Amino acid sequence: MKSSTIYYKHYLKLSLMGKILFWTSIFLITIVTTRYIWNKKKKQLQQLPYFLSTTEGFATNSKKDVDFHVRTDPKDIYDDFYVEIYDSLVFNPIKNYYEVDKYLQ
């Protein structure tokens, strides 16, 4: 308690520039420390297995997994998977009712 009172008295004796320098240094120390901890945590997260990772993307283990195929033929684009889930992804009864109602007006 006594030491904090001594520090406070020294702080009160500082000029305006001294107080600005003090708070600027506290701010910079906080920023540097936060960035250090964030980068350390980020490196730890990158070492996690892909299924525990918080980063989106594809997990590829070999060269052949990296090849992507661009499909331009409508028969290829609208495959069974796409057709199967399209309705559940796109159709919304409330939105559809609103859009049809607006169209008919």
N, C-alpha and C positions, 0 to 999 in steps of 0.2 A: 504494500500500500504506500509505503514511504517512497519507494523508488519511482512509482508512477507519478506521485506528486512532484518529484524533482524533475522528471521528464516533461511534465505539463508546464512547469514554471519555465523551463528552457524553451519550450515551444512558444509560450507567450512572449518571450523576449525576442523572438525572431522577427526580422523585418518582413514586409509583405513579400518581397522576392524570396526570402528564405522559406516562408510558408508555402509559396507556390512551388518552389523547388522540392520541398519536403513531400507535398502531396503528389507532385509529378513523379517523383521517384517511387513512392508507394504504389501509384497506379502502374508504372512500368514494371515493377517487380511482380505485381499481381498478374499482369498480362504475360510476362515471360514464364512465370511459374505455371499458369493455366495452360499455356501452349505446350510446355514441356510435358505436363501430365497428360494432356489430350493426345499428343503424338505418341507417348509411351503406351497409352491405352489403345490407340489406333493400331500400333504395331502388334500388340497382343491379340487384337481382334482379327488381324490379317492372318495370324497363325492358326486360327481355329479351323476345324474341318468345314468344308463348304456348306454343310447342312445347318451349321450353327452360326454361320456368318450373317451379318446384318447388311451386307452389300448385295445388290441385285446383280444378276448376270447368269451366264451359263458356266457350268462346271465341265471343263474339258480335260480329259486325261490323255488323249492321244491326238495325233495330227489329223486323223480321219474325222474326229468329232468337230473340227474347226470348219470343215467345208459346209458352206451354206448353199442352198439351192433356191434360185429365184424362179417362181412359177408364174407364168403369164397366161397360160391356157385356162379358161374358165372351168374346164372339167377338172383340172388339177387344183385350182385355187379352192373351189367349193367341194372339198373332199368330205367323206362321211363324218369325220370328227367335227368339221366346221358346221355342217348342216345339223348335226346332232345338238350342238350347244348354242347355236345362233339364237334361237327363240328365247331361251332362258337368259341370255345375255342382253339382248336388244329390246325385246318386247316388254313393255311396262303398261299394264292396263290403264292406269291413271294418266300417264303421258299420252298414250294412244287416244284415249277418249278426248283429252284436251286438244290434241292436234287435229283430229277429225272434226271436232266441234268448231274450231277456228277455221278450218278449211271450208266447212259448209256455210259459214256466216258470210 
